[in-house]
Amino acid sequence: MEFVTPTAEQLGLYLGLDEIQGDRADLLISTAVKLCQTVVRPLPEGAEAVVLSVAGRAYVNPQQVSYETIGPMSVQRPSGSGGLYLTKADKSALKSLAGRGGAYTVDPTPETADPSPTWPVDDAGFADEFEPGWGYG
C-alpha cells in the first residue's frame, strides 16, 4: 500500500470534533503533507498519523497561544503546542516509517576474499620465547 492523504472528516475524528471547517482542514492537511515531504519523499504508508498530528496541532491552536484568559477562566497550553510544524518525534517517525535511520551494519569484506590466514603460521608455538613462571613451558 502507499500513502493516502487524510481527509477533513478524518481530522475531525482524530480531534474528536463533531463539526469541522472543511476548507480550513483541507488547507492544513495539504500543507502538513508538504511539510512532511521535506523530511521524506514520497511519504510512506503509515505517515497519515504524522500528517494528522501536524494538522491537528495547527487546527486547534493556530496562533500558538500558550496562555489565555477569558473572564474568570484561564488556560495554559504547553509551549509550542500550535501552528504548523514538525516535532523531532514527527521527523523520527517519518524516517522510521520510510525505513531510514536506526542501526545497521556494513560488511567491507570483498566477495573475493580468501578465508585462509595471510600471515606466516608458526606451528612451533611460543614455549621457548617466554620466561619461566608465565605458564608456558
N, C-alpha and C positions, 0 to 999 in steps of 0.2 A: 504494500500500500504506500501511498505517498501523502504528503501534507495536504490537508483540506482546510481552507480558510474558514475560521469560525464565523457564525452569523450573529446578528444583533440579538436574536432570540436566545442563542446560547450564552451570550454575555449577560443577558438578563437573568437567566437561570444560574449562572456562575455567581452573580452578585446577590441572588435571592430577591430580585425586584419583580413586582407584579407588572409594572409598566416600565418601558424603556424608550428613550428617544432614539428612534431607528436611524435617522440620518447622522446624528452625533455618534452613535455607537459604531456605525459603519465606517465613519471617518477615523475614529480612534483605532478600530481593528485594522484597517488598511495601513495606517501609519505605524502601528505596532508591528505588523508584518514586515514593513520596510526596515524598521529599526532592528528587528531580529535578523534580517538578511545581511546586516552589516557584520554580524558575527559568523553566520553560517549560511552559505548559499549553495544549492537550494535548501529550503527548510526541510528537515527530516520528519518522518512520521512521528507523532507524539509532541511536536512543537506547538500544537494547539493550546496546550496547558500554559506554556510560557506566554503565548500571544494573548490569551485571555487574562492572565495575571497582569501583564503590562497595560493592556487596555482597561482593565478593571480599576487599577490604581488611578489612572487618569480620569476615568468616568466618575468615580465617587469623590475625588478631590482634585479638580482641575487646576486650582490656583496654588496648590501645595500649602494650604493653610495648616499651621501647626498648633495654633491656639485661637479659639473663637469664643466670644461671649455674646449671648443674646438674652437680654433681661437678666433674670436670676440664674439662668443656665449657662454653663461653660463646658467646653470640651477641649481636651488637649490630645493631639494626634502625634504619633512618632515623627521625628524629623525625617524628611524625605519620603513621606507617605502619599505623595500625589504627583501629578504631572506625568509625562510620558518619557520614561527612561528604563534602562535595563540595569538590574542589580547584578552584583557579582555572581549571585546564585543563579540568576536567569542566564547569564553568559555561560556559566559552567554547565547548566542543564542542557543548553543548546549544543554545546560541544560534545557532551556525553551522548546525547541522542544521535548525533552525527557520527559517533564512533571515533571522535578525536579526543585527545587528552588522555591522561592516565599513564600508567607504567607500561612499558613494552621492552622487548629485548631485540637486539640486532646481532646476528652471528656473522662476524667479519671473516670467518674461515672460508677460503675459496673451495669450490666443489672439487677441485683437482688436488686438494691437499692429501698427502700421504700420511697415514697414522703411525708409521714407523718412526722410531727416535732419530733425531738428526744430530745427536751428539755422540761422541765415542762411548760405547758401552764398556765399563770396566767390570769384568766378571770376577776379578780377584777380591774386590771389596776394599775396605779401609783398615783392616785389622792392624797392619804394621805402621800406619801413619799416626795413631793416637798414643798418647802417653798412658802408662798403666793407671788404673783407677777410674777410667771413663766408662767402663763396662764393655769395652771392645777388646777381646783378646784372650 
